[in-house]
Amino acid sequence: MSLPEEVSVDSSARHAVLRQRPVLSIAVSGVKGGVGTSVIAANVAVSMAMRGDSALLFDAGFAQGGVARVLGLRPTGRIDSVLNGQLSLDELRLEGPEGLSVIASQYGDIGMSRLSHFDHARLIGLFSNLGVSADTLIVDTPSGFTDANLAYTSSAREILLVTTEDPAAIDGAVSAVHELQSSYDVSRFKVVVNRTRSAHHGREVFAQLERGVTGGLDVLIEHAGSIPDDPRIAQAAAAGTAVIEQHPRSAGAMALTKLADRMARWPRPVSPSGHIEFFVERLVQAADPHLVRAAA
């Protein structure tokens, strides 16, 4: 007669263990605007949702609203209303394709792009009250060498730098690595090369970036893959849909799906890192309890 109670206890224990697992936070970042971070972040998140993974997509580019545009979503709330207590973060949550949860602000939230690093840390703390669970948080960071970009990029467990063959994009990625390593002690980066002509071309661009950052820096740079210059990617984004849904057999969609599969196999965190962690308050508290108290 005691079996149901024992099963309930075991089930509760397993649930508690799962809830205590750190969330894998991934910042998709590109210093130069127009390299395709929003398209990559959106399609990767949708691909994870399609395969049944639990993912949350956060559009941190408040002024650009890139992720929401790519997925055809229409945010109605503003992040500043969350910070001043008028709205909860959950009220900014939108449902994207395949049931994907997306946190996005109204387009043109210009004032939010000028928040200080401390203000962004407060916003990170608010993720602990979000009414959705996820194993992976994907953050589309704002473009430019700004406090916002550095705040969200340095806070993530994994950093996926996006570049193209454009020398300005490569220089921007190199500068980001130098700044994040010297100012935030970040030592591990993954790179995806966008709009490539071939896999070989992607490796060449990655090698060029790698040569720019390895001299004198103690960092690990890994090539996470390449996305071909497929016009159907831009066509789908202009139509407000993910290319992996609209043209699933296209070269671009298959490359993005492959990237998402690879990212889903990245090692899951077993303990908080030294940086601010996203989404779960236990991680933020473990990383820096002062920021949690400041965010309360």
C-alpha positions as CSV (number, residue, x, y, z in Angstrom):
1,M,0.0,0.0,0.0
2,S,3.0,2.3,0.4
3,L,4.0,2.1,-3.2
4,P,2.2,5.2,-4.5
5,E,3.7,7.3,-1.8
6,E,7.2,6.0,-2.6
7,V,6.7,6.6,-6.3
8,S,5.6,10.1,-5.5
9,V,8.6,10.8,-3.4
10,D,10.9,9.5,-6.1
11,S,9.2,11.5,-8.7
12,S,9.4,14.7,-6.6
13,A,13.1,14.0,-6.0
14,R,13.8,13.6,-9.7
15,H,11.8,16.8,-10.4
16,A,13.8,18.7,-7.8
17,V,17.1,17.5,-9.4
18,L,16.0,18.5,-12.8
19,R,15.0,22.0,-11.6
20,Q,18.4,22.4,-10.0
21,R,20.2,21.8,-13.3
22,P,21.9,24.9,-14.6
23,V,20.5,26.4,-17.8
24,L,22.8,26.4,-20.8
25,S,22.9,30.1,-21.9
26,I,24.2,30.8,-25.4
27,A,24.9,34.3,-26.7
28,V,24.7,34.7,-30.5
29,S,26.8,37.7,-31.0
30,G,28.3,39.8,-33.9
31,V,29.8,43.2,-33.3
32,K,29.1,44.4,-36.9
33,G,25.5,44.9,-37.7
34,G,24.0,42.8,-40.6
35,V,26.1,39.7,-40.1
36,G,22.9,37.6,-39.5
37,T,22.8,37.0,-35.7
38,S,19.0,37.3,-35.5
39,V,18.4,34.9,-38.4
40,I,20.8,32.4,-36.9
41,A,19.5,32.7,-33.4
42,A,15.8,32.5,-34.5
43,N,16.3,29.5,-36.8
44,V,18.5,27.6,-34.3
45,A,15.9,28.1,-31.5
46,V,13.0,27.0,-33.8
47,S,15.0,23.9,-34.8
48,M,15.5,23.0,-31.2
49,A,11.8,23.4,-30.5
50,M,11.0,21.2,-33.6
51,R,13.1,18.4,-32.2
52,G,11.4,18.6,-28.8
53,D,14.1,20.4,-26.9
54,S,13.1,23.0,-24.3
55,A,14.5,26.3,-25.4
56,L,13.8,30.0,-24.7
57,L,14.7,32.8,-27.2
58,F,15.5,36.2,-25.9
59,D,15.7,39.2,-28.3
60,A,18.2,41.5,-26.5
61,G,18.5,43.8,-29.5
62,F,15.7,46.1,-28.1
63,A,16.1,48.8,-30.7
64,Q,16.3,46.5,-33.7
65,G,13.8,43.8,-32.8
66,G,15.5,41.4,-35.1
67,V,14.3,38.1,-33.8
68,A,10.7,39.2,-33.7
69,R,10.8,40.4,-37.3
70,V,12.5,37.2,-38.5
71,L,9.7,35.1,-36.9
72,G,6.8,37.5,-37.8
73,L,6.0,38.3,-34.2
74,R,4.5,41.6,-33.0
75,P,5.6,42.5,-29.5
76,T,3.3,44.9,-27.7
77,G,5.2,45.5,-24.4
78,R,8.4,47.3,-23.7
79,I,11.4,46.2,-21.6
80,D,11.5,49.5,-19.8
81,S,8.0,48.8,-18.5
82,V,9.4,45.6,-17.0
83,L,12.3,47.3,-15.3
84,N,10.0,50.0,-13.8
85,G,7.5,47.4,-12.5
86,Q,4.6,48.1,-14.8
87,L,4.8,44.7,-16.5
88,S,6.3,41.4,-15.6
89,L,8.8,39.8,-17.9
90,D,6.3,37.0,-18.6
91,E,4.0,39.5,-20.1
92,L,6.5,40.1,-22.9
93,R,6.6,36.4,-23.7
94,L,5.3,35.5,-27.1
95,E,4.6,32.1,-28.7
96,G,6.7,31.5,-31.7
97,P,6.8,28.5,-34.2
98,E,6.6,25.0,-32.7
99,G,5.5,26.5,-29.3
100,L,8.9,28.3,-28.9
101,S,8.8,30.9,-26.1
102,V,10.2,34.2,-27.2
103,I,10.9,37.3,-25.0
104,A,10.9,40.4,-27.2
105,S,10.3,44.1,-26.8
106,Q,8.5,46.6,-29.1
107,Y,10.5,47.6,-32.1
108,G,12.5,50.8,-31.7
109,D,13.0,50.6,-27.9
110,I,15.9,53.0,-28.4
111,G,16.2,54.1,-24.8
112,M,16.8,50.5,-23.7
113,S,19.8,50.2,-26.0
114,R,21.5,52.8,-23.7
115,L,21.1,50.9,-20.4
116,S,24.1,50.6,-18.2
117,H,25.7,47.2,-17.5
118,F,24.1,47.3,-14.1
119,D,20.7,47.8,-15.6
120,H,21.2,44.8,-17.9
121,A,22.2,42.8,-14.8
122,R,18.9,43.8,-13.1
123,L,17.1,42.5,-16.2
124,I,19.0,39.3,-16.1
125,G,17.9,38.8,-12.5
126,L,14.2,39.2,-13.5
127,F,14.4,36.0,-15.6
128,S,14.1,34.0,-12.3
129,N,10.4,34.9,-12.1
130,L,9.6,33.9,-15.7
131,G,6.7,31.4,-15.8
132,V,8.4,29.0,-18.3
133,S,11.0,26.3,-17.9
134,A,13.8,25.7,-20.4
135,D,17.0,23.8,-20.6
136,T,18.6,26.3,-23.1
137,L,18.4,30.0,-23.3
138,I,19.5,31.6,-26.7
139,V,20.2,35.3,-26.6
140,D,20.3,37.4,-29.8
141,T,22.6,40.2,-28.6
142,P,22.5,43.7,-29.9
143,S,25.0,44.7,-32.5
144,G,27.8,47.2,-31.9
145,F,30.5,47.5,-29.3
146,T,28.1,48.6,-26.5
147,D,27.5,47.9,-22.8
148,A,24.5,45.9,-23.9
149,N,26.4,43.7,-26.3
150,L,29.2,43.1,-23.8
151,A,26.8,42.5,-20.9
152,Y,24.8,39.7,-22.6
153,T,27.7,38.2,-24.4
154,S,30.0,38.0,-21.3
155,S,27.1,36.6,-19.2
156,A,26.4,33.6,-21.3
157,R,27.9,30.1,-20.7
158,E,28.7,29.7,-24.4
159,I,29.5,32.5,-26.9
160,L,28.7,31.9,-30.6
161,L,30.4,34.7,-32.6
162,V,28.9,35.3,-36.1
163,T,31.0,36.7,-38.8
164,T,31.1,36.9,-42.6
165,E,34.0,37.3,-45.0
166,D,33.6,41.1,-44.7
167,P,36.9,42.4,-43.2
168,A,34.9,44.7,-41.0
169,A,32.9,41.8,-39.6
170,I,36.1,39.8,-39.0
171,D,37.8,42.8,-37.3
172,G,34.7,43.3,-35.1
173,A,34.8,39.7,-34.0
174,V,38.5,39.9,-33.3
175,S,38.0,43.1,-31.2
176,A,35.2,41.4,-29.3
177,V,37.4,38.5,-28.4
178,H,40.1,40.8,-27.2
179,E,37.7,42.9,-25.1
180,L,35.9,39.9,-23.6
181,Q,39.1,38.2,-22.7
182,S,40.9,41.2,-21.2
183,S,37.9,42.8,-19.4
184,Y,35.7,39.8,-18.6
185,D,38.2,36.9,-18.5
186,V,36.2,35.0,-21.2
187,S,38.5,32.4,-22.7
188,R,36.3,30.2,-24.9
189,F,34.6,31.2,-28.1
190,K,32.8,29.4,-30.9
191,V,32.5,30.9,-34.4
192,V,30.0,30.4,-37.2
193,V,30.8,31.9,-40.6
194,N,27.7,33.2,-42.4
195,R,27.0,33.6,-46.1
196,T,29.8,31.3,-47.3
197,R,30.3,30.1,-50.9
198,S,31.4,26.7,-49.8
199,A,32.5,24.8,-46.7
200,H,36.1,25.4,-47.7
201,H,35.4,29.2,-47.9
202,G,34.0,29.0,-44.4
203,R,37.1,27.4,-43.1
204,E,39.3,30.0,-44.8
205,V,37.3,32.9,-43.1
206,F,37.5,31.2,-39.8
207,A,41.3,30.7,-40.2
208,Q,41.6,34.4,-40.9
209,L,39.7,35.3,-37.7
210,E,41.7,32.8,-35.7
211,R,45.0,34.3,-36.8
212,G,43.8,37.7,-35.6
213,V,43.1,36.6,-32.1
214,T,45.6,33.9,-31.2
215,G,48.7,36.1,-31.0
216,G,49.3,36.7,-27.3
217,L,45.8,35.7,-26.1
218,D,45.1,32.7,-24.0
219,V,41.8,31.8,-25.6
220,L,40.2,28.8,-27.3
221,I,38.5,29.5,-30.7
222,E,36.4,26.7,-32.2
223,H,34.8,26.6,-35.7
224,A,31.1,25.7,-35.1
225,G,30.2,25.6,-38.7
226,S,29.3,27.6,-41.8
227,I,26.0,28.9,-43.2
228,P,25.8,29.1,-47.0
229,D,24.8,32.3,-48.9
230,D,21.4,30.9,-49.7
231,P,18.9,33.6,-50.9
232,R,16.0,31.6,-49.4
233,I,17.2,32.5,-45.9
234,A,16.7,36.2,-46.6
235,Q,13.4,35.5,-48.4
236,A,12.0,33.6,-45.4
237,A,13.2,36.3,-43.0
238,A,11.5,39.0,-45.1
239,A,8.3,37.0,-45.0
240,G,8.5,36.7,-41.2
241,T,9.1,32.9,-41.1
242,A,12.0,30.6,-40.2
243,V,13.7,29.2,-43.3
244,I,13.8,25.8,-41.7
245,E,10.0,25.8,-41.8
246,Q,9.5,27.5,-45.2
247,H,12.3,25.8,-47.1
248,P,13.4,22.9,-44.9
249,R,15.3,21.1,-47.7
250,S,17.2,24.2,-48.8
251,A,21.0,24.4,-48.3
252,G,20.6,27.2,-45.8
253,A,17.9,25.4,-43.7
254,M,19.9,22.2,-43.6
255,A,23.0,24.1,-42.5
256,L,21.1,25.9,-39.7
257,T,19.5,22.6,-38.6
258,K,22.9,21.0,-38.5
259,L,24.2,23.9,-36.4
260,A,21.3,23.6,-34.0
261,D,21.9,19.8,-33.6
262,R,25.6,20.5,-32.9
263,M,24.7,23.2,-30.3
264,A,22.2,20.8,-28.6
265,R,25.1,18.4,-28.0
266,W,27.3,21.0,-26.3
267,P,28.1,20.0,-22.8
268,R,25.4,20.9,-20.3
269,P,26.7,22.9,-17.3
270,V,26.9,21.1,-14.0
271,S,27.6,24.1,-11.9
272,P,27.4,27.9,-12.4
273,S,30.3,29.6,-14.1
274,G,32.1,32.7,-12.8
275,H,29.9,34.9,-15.0
276,I,26.3,36.0,-14.4
277,E,24.0,33.2,-15.5
278,F,20.6,33.7,-17.1
279,F,17.1,32.7,-16.4
280,V,17.3,30.8,-13.1
281,E,17.7,32.7,-9.9
282,R,19.8,29.9,-8.3
283,L,22.4,30.4,-11.0
284,V,22.5,34.2,-10.6
285,Q,22.8,33.8,-6.8
286,A,25.6,31.4,-7.2
287,A,27.4,33.6,-9.7
288,D,27.0,36.9,-7.9
289,P,24.4,37.3,-5.0
290,H,24.9,41.0,-4.9
291,L,23.3,41.4,-8.3
292,V,20.3,39.3,-7.3
293,R,19.7,41.5,-4.3
294,A,20.1,44.6,-6.4
295,A,17.6,43.3,-8.9
296,A,15.0,42.5,-6.2
